[in-house]
Amino acid sequence: MVAVLCVKSIARYCYPLKYSTYIAKYAKQYDLDPYFVMAVIKTESNFKENVRSNKNAIGLMQITPDTAEWAADKMGVSNFQDNMLNDPEFNIRMGCWYLNNLKSEFDNNMDLILAAYNGGRGNVKKWLKDSDHSKDGKNIQYIPFKETDKYIKRVKVNYRVYKYLYKNLQMNTSIIIVNFL
């Protein structure tokens, strides 16, 4: 029993529950599973708010300035500036909005949502039309971007870990993600 508690404590250290107020708020607002949002943040930035990738993606949810400018316009955010992405609340809000936007476009298919979040929605649409990548035009059997393929797998693992470690967490949401596992 003690060993199990120690392992769980170590796992919770490696899988922190940071920014849970913002995650709960915006996951609920944008009809997302909060564990899914945590998994994306863990995979994207490991909960480091000021991180910037070599592709210039910024903040917790690693949003590129081009995507952020487009999203800010769609969200009705006036006077958007790239440095706003360093604010954890704003970054989580925009990331959740964007995930919800992709969720609507890709009919709640989490593999497609994640592929679009990481590899670009245009690429996902192209792959769905290509019989080398999709047999039915609804699912992708082969993702030509290795980084995107690995990304989807990492988010799924992180999702399962967060859901297990924090299963009794009350985040005031009843949203269910289908087609995920």
C-alpha positions in Angstrom: 0.0 0.0 0.0 2.8 2.4 0.9 4.7 1.6 -2.3 1.6 2.3 -4.4 1.1 5.7 -2.7 4.8 6.5 -3.3 4.5 5.6 -6.9 1.4 7.6 -7.3 3.0 10.6 -5.6 6.0 10.4 -7.9 3.7 10.1 -10.9 1.7 13.2 -9.7 5.0 15.1 -9.5 5.8 14.1 -13.1 2.2 14.9 -14.2 1.4 18.1 -12.3 -2.1 19.6 -11.9 -1.2 23.2 -12.7 -3.6 25.9 -13.9 -6.5 23.7 -13.0 -8.8 26.7 -12.5 -8.2 27.9 -16.0 -8.3 24.5 -17.5 -11.7 23.7 -15.8 -13.1 27.1 -16.8 -12.2 26.9 -20.5 -12.6 23.2 -20.9 -16.2 23.7 -19.8 -16.7 26.8 -21.9 -15.5 25.1 -25.0 -17.0 21.6 -24.3 -13.7 19.8 -23.9 -12.6 17.1 -21.5 -10.3 18.8 -18.9 -8.0 15.7 -18.8 -7.6 16.1 -22.6 -6.6 19.7 -22.2 -4.1 18.7 -19.5 -2.7 16.1 -21.8 -2.2 18.5 -24.6 -0.5 21.0 -22.3 1.7 18.3 -20.8 2.7 17.2 -24.3 3.1 20.7 -25.8 5.0 22.5 -23.0 5.2 20.3 -19.9 3.3 23.1 -18.2 6.1 25.7 -18.8 4.3 28.9 -19.5 7.1 30.9 -21.2 8.4 28.2 -23.5 8.9 29.0 -27.2 9.5 26.3 -29.7 11.9 26.3 -32.7 8.8 26.8 -34.8 8.0 29.9 -32.8 5.0 28.3 -31.0 4.4 30.1 -27.7 3.2 29.3 -24.2 1.5 26.4 -22.4 -0.4 25.2 -25.5 2.3 26.1 -28.0 0.2 28.3 -30.3 2.0 29.9 -33.3 1.6 33.6 -33.8 -0.1 33.1 -37.2 -2.7 30.7 -35.7 -3.1 33.0 -32.7 -3.8 36.0 -34.9 -6.4 34.1 -36.9 -8.0 32.7 -33.7 -8.0 36.1 -32.0 -9.9 37.5 -34.9 -12.5 34.7 -34.8 -12.8 35.0 -31.0 -13.3 38.7 -31.2 -10.1 39.6 -29.4 -9.1 43.1 -30.4 -5.6 44.4 -30.3 -4.0 40.9 -30.2 -0.3 40.9 -29.6 2.0 37.8 -29.6 3.1 38.5 -26.0 -0.5 37.8 -24.9 0.3 34.1 -25.5 2.7 34.1 -22.5 -0.3 34.7 -20.2 -1.4 31.3 -19.0 -5.1 32.1 -18.8 -5.1 33.7 -22.3 -3.1 30.8 -23.8 -5.4 28.2 -22.3 -8.5 30.1 -23.4 -7.2 30.4 -26.9 -5.9 26.8 -27.0 -9.3 25.5 -25.8 -11.1 27.6 -28.3 -8.9 26.2 -31.1 -9.3 22.6 -30.0 -13.1 23.1 -29.9 -12.9 24.7 -33.4 -11.0 21.6 -34.6 -13.4 19.3 -32.8 -16.3 20.8 -34.7 -14.5 20.6 -38.0 -13.4 17.0 -37.5 -16.6 15.6 -36.0 -15.2 15.0 -32.5 -12.5 12.6 -33.9 -9.6 13.1 -31.4 -7.0 11.6 -33.7 -7.9 14.1 -36.4 -8.1 17.0 -33.9 -4.7 16.2 -32.6 -3.2 15.7 -36.0 -4.6 19.1 -37.1 -3.4 20.8 -33.9 0.1 19.5 -34.4 0.5 19.1 -38.2 -2.0 21.6 -39.5 -5.7 21.3 -40.5 -4.9 21.7 -44.2 -2.6 18.7 -44.0 -5.2 16.6 -42.3 -7.8 17.5 -44.9 -5.3 16.6 -47.6 -4.5 13.2 -45.9 -8.2 12.4 -45.6 -8.6 12.8 -49.4 -5.6 10.7 -50.2 -6.2 6.9 -50.3 -2.6 6.3 -49.3 -3.4 7.9 -45.9 -7.1 7.3 -45.5 -9.2 4.4 -46.6 -12.6 5.9 -45.8 -12.0 9.7 -45.9 -13.0 9.9 -42.2 -9.9 8.4 -40.5 -6.2 8.5 -41.1 -4.4 5.2 -41.2 -1.0 6.6 -42.1 0.3 10.0 -41.0 3.3 11.0 -43.1 4.6 13.4 -40.4 6.5 11.2 -37.8 6.4 14.1 -35.3 2.6 14.3 -35.6 2.1 10.5 -35.3 4.3 10.5 -32.2 2.5 13.6 -30.9 -0.9 11.9 -31.1 0.4 8.8 -29.2 2.0 11.0 -26.5 -1.2 12.9 -25.9 -3.2 9.7 -25.6 -0.8 8.3 -23.0 -0.8 11.6 -21.1 -4.6 11.6 -21.2 -4.8 8.1 -19.7 -2.3 9.0 -17.0 -4.1 12.2 -16.1 -7.4 10.5 -16.0 -6.0 7.7 -13.8 -4.0 10.0 -11.4 -6.8 12.5 -10.9 -9.9 10.3 -11.5 -11.7 11.7 -8.4 -11.0 15.3 -9.3 -14.2 17.3 -9.5 -13.8 19.8 -12.4 -17.5 20.4 -13.0 -17.7 19.0 -16.4 -19.7 16.2 -17.9 -18.4 16.4 -21.4 -17.4 13.1 -22.9 -14.9 12.7 -25.7 -15.8 9.9 -28.1 -13.5 8.2 -30.6 -10.4 8.9 -28.5 -9.0 5.7 -27.1 
